[in-house]
């Protein structure tokens, strides 16, 4: 028989300590988000379909994006035990400067369409966290305003080469004057990928009102109030444009850009130069010979060539060939801090997040971006501790096995 008694007040007291209620609905939402997937779910509820799909979608059948994410799931970690992991250092030197975490915010277009604070929120959050922020040529906040939002942090500028070279280099000169320390030249967009969600949604800049968009807006009044009561949405670095994103790319961007053009850009840029969109070992070696400071293994988040190579699968081979000659960075498919740890273990010097940042932005503006960084930082630290490492340099290929799902057929 179990002996029972009435509880005494001193025994009840520890059980009656209630958490102080959070009066801010936004903070309650963000505190309840424990993963990037949680932030994505909030973002989807709060953002009109065309804007959300622009972030969430990819090219054609979206096979590249699905494979990139699957590749991170198809790993096995190999932890070591009985290591002192009471203190974990997640910082390292990246392109000549110290960063607090092994990831930065990737260049993403149209951020103010996702949420009205846009690139300012991303830049300010990155500065506060001690990580770089990269502004896109297709950004909706000017180079100068990004610098003002992140005056003491590291700002990078991403360049698409246009057919009008003078206009391209005018942007580069503005970035130099504003103290941007790194130029990312994106090379995987000779023409626009077929982003079918955008075509089906009629996604244009600025967004066009149709009966469908009005109906979709009814449960999302906050987005529309912000959109209609703030400065008109436009490219901060370009002239105004009325048309689809794909039409803009095909009208403006130059499919003739080659390695000689890259050398020409390198000669004019005084800071670090990184080439984004590398998808094979041969190109990585040629860029190393050219003397660039870094490359980003990327298939543009699956938004260009569908069924493109999986950057995470390319990583070990590229690091083996050029890892001593330049920094190898990685993006595409990253949705957790564990993904970032796996990439670093296999040789990535640094990583970039795009969709994860925009999900946070859509979920809660600047506070949502802060929450994205908090989630990823906590996951990185916890994964490192469970692996038995206390610094990024201790991570090595022996900590990760890439499990095989897709194998090439013999030729």
JORA-V836206 format. One record per residue. N is the residue number from 1. RES is the residue in one letter. PSI is psi in radians with two decimals (999 if undefined). Layout:
n=N res=RES psi=PSI
n=N res=RES psi=PSI
//
This chain:
n=1 res=X psi=2.43
n=2 res=X psi=2.18
n=3 res=X psi=2.33
n=4 res=X psi=2.68
n=5 res=X psi=2.76
n=6 res=X psi=2.35
n=7 res=X psi=2.53
n=8 res=X psi=2.68
n=9 res=X psi=-0.71
n=10 res=X psi=-0.40
n=11 res=X psi=-0.48
n=12 res=X psi=-0.51
n=13 res=X psi=-0.81
n=14 res=X psi=-0.40
n=15 res=X psi=-0.16
n=16 res=X psi=0.41
n=17 res=X psi=1.71
n=18 res=X psi=2.52
n=19 res=X psi=2.41
n=20 res=X psi=2.24
n=21 res=X psi=2.47
n=22 res=X psi=2.05
n=23 res=X psi=-0.41
n=24 res=X psi=2.10
n=25 res=X psi=-0.65
n=26 res=X psi=-0.83
n=27 res=X psi=-0.64
n=28 res=X psi=-0.76
n=29 res=X psi=-0.82
n=30 res=X psi=-0.66
n=31 res=X psi=-0.55
n=32 res=X psi=-0.20
n=33 res=X psi=2.00
n=34 res=X psi=-0.23
n=35 res=X psi=2.92
n=36 res=X psi=-0.60
n=37 res=X psi=-0.63
n=38 res=X psi=-0.74
n=39 res=X psi=-0.67
n=40 res=X psi=-0.73
n=41 res=X psi=-0.71
n=42 res=X psi=-0.78
n=43 res=X psi=-0.72
n=44 res=X psi=-0.64
n=45 res=X psi=-0.54
n=46 res=X psi=-0.07
n=47 res=X psi=2.38
n=48 res=X psi=2.65
n=49 res=X psi=-0.76
n=50 res=X psi=-0.77
n=51 res=X psi=-0.76
n=52 res=X psi=-0.77
n=53 res=X psi=-0.53
n=54 res=X psi=-0.70
n=55 res=X psi=-0.83
n=56 res=X psi=-0.47
n=57 res=X psi=3.06
n=58 res=X psi=-2.92
n=59 res=X psi=2.56
n=60 res=X psi=-2.03
n=61 res=X psi=0.03
n=62 res=X psi=0.53
n=63 res=X psi=-0.75
n=64 res=X psi=-0.79
n=65 res=X psi=-0.79
n=66 res=X psi=-0.74
n=67 res=X psi=-0.69
n=68 res=X psi=-0.74
n=69 res=X psi=-0.68
n=70 res=X psi=-0.62
n=71 res=X psi=-0.66
n=72 res=X psi=-0.54
n=73 res=X psi=-0.52
n=74 res=X psi=0.93
n=75 res=X psi=2.78
n=76 res=X psi=2.21
n=77 res=X psi=2.63
n=78 res=X psi=1.62
n=79 res=X psi=2.68
n=80 res=X psi=2.63
n=81 res=X psi=2.90
n=82 res=X psi=0.85
n=83 res=X psi=2.59
n=84 res=X psi=1.84
n=85 res=X psi=0.53
n=86 res=X psi=-0.51
n=87 res=X psi=2.25
n=88 res=X psi=2.28
n=89 res=X psi=1.99
n=90 res=X psi=0.18
n=91 res=X psi=2.83
n=92 res=X psi=2.94
n=93 res=X psi=2.19
n=94 res=X psi=2.06
n=95 res=X psi=0.78
n=96 res=X psi=0.09
n=97 res=X psi=2.70
n=98 res=X psi=2.39
n=99 res=X psi=2.58
n=100 res=X psi=-0.39
n=101 res=X psi=2.71
n=102 res=X psi=0.59
n=103 res=X psi=2.70
n=104 res=X psi=3.07
n=105 res=X psi=2.12
n=106 res=X psi=2.77
n=107 res=X psi=2.16
n=108 res=X psi=2.39
n=109 res=X psi=2.75
n=110 res=X psi=0.56
n=111 res=X psi=-0.57
n=112 res=X psi=-0.29
n=113 res=X psi=-0.55
n=114 res=X psi=-0.77
n=115 res=X psi=2.47
n=116 res=X psi=-0.43
n=117 res=X psi=-0.49
n=118 res=X psi=-2.41
n=119 res=X psi=-0.47
n=120 res=X psi=-0.73
n=121 res=X psi=-0.77
n=122 res=X psi=-0.78
n=123 res=X psi=-0.76
n=124 res=X psi=-0.72
n=125 res=X psi=-0.71
n=126 res=X psi=-0.77
n=127 res=X psi=-0.75
n=128 res=X psi=-0.56
n=129 res=X psi=-0.16
n=130 res=X psi=0.54
n=131 res=X psi=2.79
n=132 res=X psi=2.64
n=133 res=X psi=2.30
n=134 res=X psi=2.12
n=135 res=X psi=2.32
n=136 res=X psi=2.60
n=137 res=X psi=-0.56
n=138 res=X psi=0.31
n=139 res=X psi=2.79
n=140 res=X psi=0.34
n=141 res=X psi=2.42
n=142 res=X psi=2.80
n=143 res=X psi=-0.78
n=144 res=X psi=-0.66
n=145 res=X psi=-0.58
n=146 res=X psi=-0.75
n=147 res=X psi=-0.68
n=148 res=X psi=-0.59
n=149 res=X psi=-0.43
n=150 res=X psi=1.10
n=151 res=X psi=-0.50
n=152 res=X psi=0.03
n=153 res=X psi=-3.03
n=154 res=X psi=2.04
n=155 res=X psi=2.32
n=156 res=X psi=2.70
n=157 res=X psi=2.32
n=158 res=X psi=2.25
n=159 res=X psi=2.25
n=160 res=X psi=2.31
n=161 res=X psi=2.19
n=162 res=X psi=2.95
n=163 res=X psi=-0.55
n=164 res=X psi=1.67
n=165 res=X psi=-0.63
n=166 res=X psi=-0.68
n=167 res=X psi=-0.65
n=168 res=X psi=-0.86
n=169 res=X psi=-0.38
n=170 res=X psi=-0.66
n=171 res=X psi=-0.72
n=172 res=X psi=-0.74
n=173 res=X psi=-0.69
n=174 res=X psi=-0.67
n=175 res=X psi=-0.70
n=176 res=X psi=-0.84
n=177 res=X psi=-0.50
n=178 res=X psi=0.07
n=179 res=X psi=0.29
n=180 res=X psi=2.32
n=181 res=X psi=-0.21
n=182 res=X psi=2.43
n=183 res=X psi=2.14
n=184 res=X psi=2.02
n=185 res=X psi=2.01
n=186 res=X psi=2.21
n=187 res=X psi=0.14
n=188 res=X psi=0.41
n=189 res=X psi=1.08
n=190 res=X psi=-0.55
n=191 res=X psi=2.91
n=192 res=X psi=2.45
n=193 res=X psi=2.83
n=194 res=X psi=1.58
n=195 res=X psi=1.63
n=196 res=X psi=-0.57
n=197 res=X psi=-0.74
n=198 res=X psi=-0.72
n=199 res=X psi=-0.74
n=200 res=X psi=-0.56
n=201 res=X psi=-0.11
n=202 res=X psi=0.58
n=203 res=X psi=2.09
n=204 res=X psi=2.94
n=205 res=X psi=2.04
n=206 res=X psi=2.85
n=207 res=X psi=2.43
n=208 res=X psi=2.37
n=209 res=X psi=2.17
n=210 res=X psi=2.91
n=211 res=X psi=-0.67
n=212 res=X psi=-0.73
n=213 res=X psi=-0.59
n=214 res=X psi=-0.80
n=215 res=X psi=-0.74
n=216 res=X psi=-0.45
n=217 res=X psi=-0.35
n=218 res=X psi=-0.80
n=219 res=X psi=0.15
n=220 res=X psi=0.94
n=221 res=X psi=-0.56
n=222 res=X psi=-0.71
n=223 res=X psi=-0.78
n=224 res=X psi=-0.64
n=225 res=X psi=-0.80
n=226 res=X psi=-0.75
n=227 res=X psi=-0.72
n=228 res=X psi=-0.27
n=229 res=X psi=0.10
n=230 res=X psi=3.09
n=231 res=X psi=2.52
n=232 res=X psi=2.49
n=233 res=X psi=2.21
n=234 res=X psi=2.89
n=235 res=X psi=2.12
n=236 res=X psi=-0.45
n=237 res=X psi=-0.05
n=238 res=X psi=3.03
n=239 res=X psi=2.85
n=240 res=X psi=2.62
n=241 res=X psi=2.39
n=242 res=X psi=1.76
n=243 res=X psi=-3.09
n=244 res=X psi=2.82
n=245 res=X psi=-0.77
n=246 res=X psi=-0.70
n=247 res=X psi=-0.67
n=248 res=X psi=-0.81
n=249 res=X psi=-0.79
n=250 res=X psi=-0.48
n=251 res=X psi=-0.69
n=252 res=X psi=-0.73
n=253 res=X psi=2.70
n=254 res=X psi=1.95
n=255 res=X psi=0.01
n=256 res=X psi=-0.05
n=257 res=X psi=2.33
n=258 res=X psi=-2.99
n=259 res=X psi=-0.53
n=260 res=X psi=-0.69
n=261 res=X psi=-0.69
n=262 res=X psi=-0.71
n=263 res=X psi=-0.66
n=264 res=X psi=-0.74
n=265 res=X psi=-0.78
n=266 res=X psi=-0.67
n=267 res=X psi=-0.36
n=268 res=X psi=-0.19
n=269 res=X psi=2.15
n=270 res=X psi=-0.24
n=271 res=X psi=-2.72
n=272 res=X psi=2.48
n=273 res=X psi=2.20
n=274 res=X psi=2.44
n=275 res=X psi=2.15
n=276 res=X psi=2.29
n=277 res=X psi=0.34
n=278 res=X psi=2.35
n=279 res=X psi=0.24
n=280 res=X psi=2.84
n=281 res=X psi=-0.70
n=282 res=X psi=-0.77
n=283 res=X psi=-0.66
n=284 res=X psi=-0.75
n=285 res=X psi=-0.70
n=286 res=X psi=-0.66
n=287 res=X psi=-0.65
n=288 res=X psi=-0.73
n=289 res=X psi=-0.53
n=290 res=X psi=-0.35
n=291 res=X psi=0.39
n=292 res=X psi=2.80
n=293 res=X psi=-0.43
n=294 res=X psi=2.86
n=295 res=X psi=2.67
n=296 res=X psi=1.99
n=297 res=X psi=2.04
n=298 res=X psi=2.48
n=299 res=X psi=0.56
n=300 res=X psi=0.62
n=301 res=X psi=0.45
n=302 res=X psi=0.26
n=303 res=X psi=0.00
n=304 res=X psi=-1.59
n=305 res=X psi=1.96
n=306 res=X psi=2.57
n=307 res=X psi=0.45
n=308 res=X psi=2.91
n=309 res=X psi=2.65
n=310 res=X psi=2.00
n=311 res=X psi=-0.70
n=312 res=X psi=-0.57
n=313 res=X psi=-0.58
n=314 res=X psi=-0.47
n=315 res=X psi=-0.93
n=316 res=X psi=-0.73
n=317 res=X psi=-0.73
n=318 res=X psi=-0.75
n=319 res=X psi=-0.70
n=320 res=X psi=-0.63
n=321 res=X psi=-0.69
n=322 res=X psi=0.06
n=323 res=X psi=-0.40
n=324 res=X psi=-0.15
n=325 res=X psi=-0.44
n=326 res=X psi=2.94
n=327 res=X psi=2.32
n=328 res=X psi=2.01
n=329 res=X psi=2.94
n=330 res=X psi=2.45
n=331 res=X psi=-3.07
n=332 res=X psi=1.99
n=333 res=X psi=-0.07
n=334 res=X psi=2.12
n=335 res=X psi=0.09
n=336 res=X psi=2.85
n=337 res=X psi=-0.54
n=338 res=X psi=-0.63
n=339 res=X psi=-0.75
n=340 res=X psi=-0.76
n=341 res=X psi=-0.74
n=342 res=X psi=-0.72
n=343 res=X psi=-0.76
n=344 res=X psi=-0.71
n=345 res=X psi=-0.60
n=346 res=X psi=0.17
n=347 res=X psi=-0.11
n=348 res=X psi=2.26
n=349 res=X psi=-0.46
n=350 res=X psi=2.81
n=351 res=X psi=2.86
n=352 res=X psi=2.46
n=353 res=X psi=2.36
n=354 res=X psi=-1.23
n=355 res=X psi=-0.71
n=356 res=X psi=-0.70
n=357 res=X psi=-0.78
n=358 res=X psi=-0.57
n=359 res=X psi=-0.76
n=360 res=X psi=-0.74
n=361 res=X psi=-0.83
n=362 res=X psi=-0.55
n=363 res=X psi=-0.48
n=364 res=X psi=0.49
n=365 res=X psi=-2.48
n=366 res=X psi=-0.76
n=367 res=X psi=-0.57
n=368 res=X psi=-0.64
n=369 res=X psi=-0.73
n=370 res=X psi=-0.72
n=371 res=X psi=-0.68
n=372 res=X psi=-0.85
n=373 res=X psi=-0.69
n=374 res=X psi=-0.79
n=375 res=X psi=-0.87
n=376 res=X psi=-0.70
n=377 res=X psi=-0.81
n=378 res=X psi=-0.69
n=379 res=X psi=-0.66
n=380 res=X psi=-0.85
n=381 res=X psi=-0.82
n=382 res=X psi=-0.73
n=383 res=X psi=-0.74
n=384 res=X psi=-0.76
n=385 res=X psi=-0.73
n=386 res=X psi=-0.44
n=387 res=X psi=-0.28
n=388 res=X psi=0.51
n=389 res=X psi=2.60
n=390 res=X psi=-0.11
n=391 res=X psi=2.76
n=392 res=X psi=-0.59
n=393 res=X psi=-0.33
n=394 res=X psi=-0.31
n=395 res=X psi=2.39
n=396 res=X psi=2.90
n=397 res=X psi=-0.48
n=398 res=X psi=-0.28
n=399 res=X psi=-0.20
n=400 res=X psi=2.38
n=401 res=X psi=2.23
n=402 res=X psi=1.94
n=403 res=X psi=2.55
n=404 res=X psi=2.17
n=405 res=X psi=-0.80
n=406 res=X psi=2.07
n=407 res=X psi=2.35
n=408 res=X psi=2.47
n=409 res=X psi=2.53
n=410 res=X psi=2.39
n=411 res=X psi=999
//
